[in-house]
Amino acid sequence: MRNIVEIVPGGMPVIVGLILACLLLSMIPIRPQMWLYPLVREVVVMKIEYQTRSMLTKETPHFIIRYTDSDVDIVDMVAEASEAAYRPVTAAFNYEPSGKTLILVYSDRQAMKQAYGWSGDASAMGFYWGGIIQILSPKAWMRNNPSVDEFIRTGPLAHEFTHLVFDHLTRGNYSRWFTEGLAQYMEYRVNGYEWVTADNRLTGKLYTPEELDQNFDGLSNQSLAYRQSLAAVRYIAEVQGDAKLNQVLLYLKAGERTDRAIEKTLGMDYATFMSLVNLWAQGNMQQYSKAAN
């Protein structure tokens, strides 16, 4: 990733100002980074909006989509899928981000990987970072004659827009595994989509809570890490109830760590929670089989 001096418009003077703001905010008892984070995110959005001003642009009621000549024939599909994700996600969180969300569309994986120094999963169809949704053109991964319905169901927009809404709601206060579990849960709830592969069966050796908490992006089997994160969020919503999941979100919004938010909501320690999740997932979540795939 690029360093923050390269990312933030204005360079060092702005960074110094943000550091001084952080020092002042450290006198506030609730996690000072939660107050500073939205400011940094807005500065990043302004810079990327400026850097991409020469791209072609299409606006919808809630999104600004920027794309290149190669995607002129596909941008309406992106626009429709974006708006299809908006209402279900904002209704689920009872929260709407202010202004329009910027979506950048890249014609190929290499262009997306080079965007702003991104070094994420090479197979990803999109990613959320710094207040911006960035996606791979549907033409780069969908088969012949891609349809809007297929793109809505299997594309990345519900997932990435969930990241954005959750990020705004909690001011960045969450663990990586939880935001990925929540984004997948919204895909599952809205579109019925689950990422099921031969490598992410929940019936074998699983990652420990410590591994998920401390090194989510560095785990060798990313599909399993993601599947476990979905299992944890689905367990809260489907076994404990939607009200409990909403309470976890409220605790995160108030500044609690993810593990403490879950413990306070469910009345059990974190290790017990994860053990119950694993037991529940083995019998209640879809497992990969050749016949079904």
N, C-alpha and C positions, 0 to 999 in steps of 0.2 A: 504494500500500500504506500501511497505517497505520504510524506510527512505533513504535519498540519500547517506548516508555513507555506507549503506549495498549494494546499487545498483552500485556505482561507483568503479571500480577496483582501488586499491591503497589506498582506504579509506580516512582518514582525510588529509594526505599531498596533495592529488589531489584536495580535496574540497577547501583547503586553497588557492591553486594555482588558482582555478577557481574563488574564491571570489576576489582575487587580480586582476585577469583579468577583472572581472566585474567592479571593482572600476576604473580601467584605462579606460574601455569602456564607463563609465558614462560621460566622457568628450566629447563623440561623441554625436551630437545633435539628431540623429535618434535612437529611442528606443534601449538602450544598450543591453537589453535581446535578441534582434534579432541577435546580433553578438555572444553572449555567447551560446545561445541555441544550434546551430549546433555542437559546440564543445562538450557539455555535451551529446548530442544525439550520437555522434560518439563513445564516451567513453562507453556509455551503450551498443551500438552494439558490441563493442570489447569484453566486459565482457560476454555478452550472447553467442556470438560466441564461446568463450572459454569454457563456462559452458556446452554447448551442443555439444562439439567436439566428444564425444563418441557415439552420435546418428548416425543412418544410414543416408547417404547423397546421394541426387540425384541433379545434376546440369543441368540447362537448359541455353539457351543463356543469360537470364536476371535474373535468380533466383537460389538460393541455398536452397534446400528443405531438412529439417531434420525431421526424423520420426522414429518410433519404429517398432519392428518386426511385430506387429499386423497390420501394414498398408503397408506391402510390396506389397500386391496385389492391392492397391489403389493409390500408389504414382504416377503412370503414369497419372492417372486422374487429380490429383492435378497439375502435371507439365503442362499438356495440358491446363487446365483452367487458370493457371497463365500466360502462354504465350498468351492465347486468350485475356486476359485483358490488356496486356502490350501496344500493339500498339494503340488501341482506346483511352486509358487514356492519354498516353504521347502525342498523336497527339492533343487531345482536349486542353491540357495545353501548348502545344508547349515546353515541358520540359521533359528531361530524367534524372533521378537521376544517379549519377556516381556509378560505380561498380554494383555488383549483390545484389539483395534484399534477405535477409534471411527470409524464411518462416518455422515456426515450426508447426508440425502437432501433435495434441494430440488425443489419442485414445478414451477418454471419457471427459465428462463435468467437473468431479471432478479434473482430472489432469490439465485441462485448467484453472480452477478457482484457483488452487493452484500455477499456474505459476507466479513467481515473485510477489506474493502477490496480484494478480489481484482480484478486488472485484466488477466487472461490472455485467451487466445483466446476470442472470443465464441461460437464454434461448438463449443467443447469440451464433452464429456459428463461430465467430471469433472476433478479435480485433487488432487494431494497437496501438502500444505503443513503444516509444523510438527507432524508426527506424526499428522495427521488426514487421512482420505480423505473428500472431499466430492464428491458426484455429483449429476447431474441425474436426476430421476425418469424411469424407462423410459417412462412414459406421455407425457412431453414430447417424445420423439424417435422412438420406435418406431411402426410403422404399426399398423393395426387388428389386434386380437387378438394382442398380443405374447406370445411363448412364452419359457419359461425357457431352452431350448436356444439360441434366437436371442440372448437377452440375454447368456448366458455367452460365446457366440462373438464377438459384435460389441460388447458393452458394455465399460465402462471398468475393471471391477474387477480383472482380471488385470494390466492395465497399471499401475493406481495402487497395487495392493498390491506389485508389484515395486519401484516407487519407494520405498515405505515400508521394505521389507525391506533393500534396498540402502542406503538412508539410515542405517538402524540399524547394518548390518554395517560400513560404512565411516566412521561418525560424521561424515557430511556431506562427506567428502573425495572429490569427483569433479567433473568438468566437466558443464555442462548437456547438451551434445550426447551424452555417453556415457551418462548416466542415461536419456535419452529413447531412445537406440538399444537399450539393454538392456531397457527396459520393452516396447518394440515386439517385440524378439526373443522375449521370454517369451510375448507374445500369439501370435506366429507359431508358436512351438514347442508351446504348450499347446493353442491353439484353431485354428491354421491361418489366422489372420487377418492381412492386410496392408492398410495404408492406401495404396491406389493411385489416383491421380487423373491427369487430363490435365495438371496443372501440376507433377507431380513425377517426370516421366520422367528417367531417369539417363543419357540419351543426348545431352543438350544441354549448355549451359553450367552448370557446377556451382559451388557455393560453395568458396572456398579453405579450407584448414585454419585459417588465421588468422581468417577470418570465422566459422567454426563455433565456434572456441575463445573468441573475444572478444565476439561479439555474437549468440549463437544466438537469443535471444528477440526481438532487434530486426531480424532479417532479414525482408525483405519477403515472400518466398515460404516461409512456414512449412512447407507440405507437402513442399517439396523439402528443406529443412533436416532435417526429420524422416526423410525417405526416405534421405538420405545417412547419417544417424546409424545407422539400421538396417543399411545396407549395411556400415558399418565393423564393427559387432558381429557380423553374420553372417559376414563375411570371416574374422574371428578364429576363430569357432567352427567354421565349415564347411571352411575351407581349412587353418588352422593346428591346429584341433582343440579340443575342449572343455577339455582340460587346459590349453591356453594361455589360454583365456578365464578359467578359474578362477585361473590364475597372475596375470593382470592384476588381478583382484579382490583377491587376497591382497596385491599391492603397494599397491593403493589403501588397503586396510585398515591397512597398515603406515605409511601417510603419504606415499607417493610421489605426485607429480602425475600426471595421466592420461597426458600425452605420455611421461613418463619410464617409467611403468609399462608402456606398450606397447613402447617401445624396448627396455627390459631383457628383456621377455618374448620378443619376436620377433627380437631381435638385428638390428634395422634402424632407421635413423633415421625420425623421424616423417613427414617429407615423402615418403619412399619408401613408407612404409606407406599413406599416403593416396592416392598415385598408383596403387598396386597395387589398393587398394579400388575406385577408380573404374573401372579396367580390368576387374576381375572383375565388378563390378555390371552393367556394360553387357551382358555376355553371359550372366549367370547369375541375374539377378533379373527378376521380372515387370515388364513395362512396360505402361502404359495403352494400350488400344486400344478403339475404339468397339464393335467386334464382341463383345469380352469383357465389356463393361460395359453 
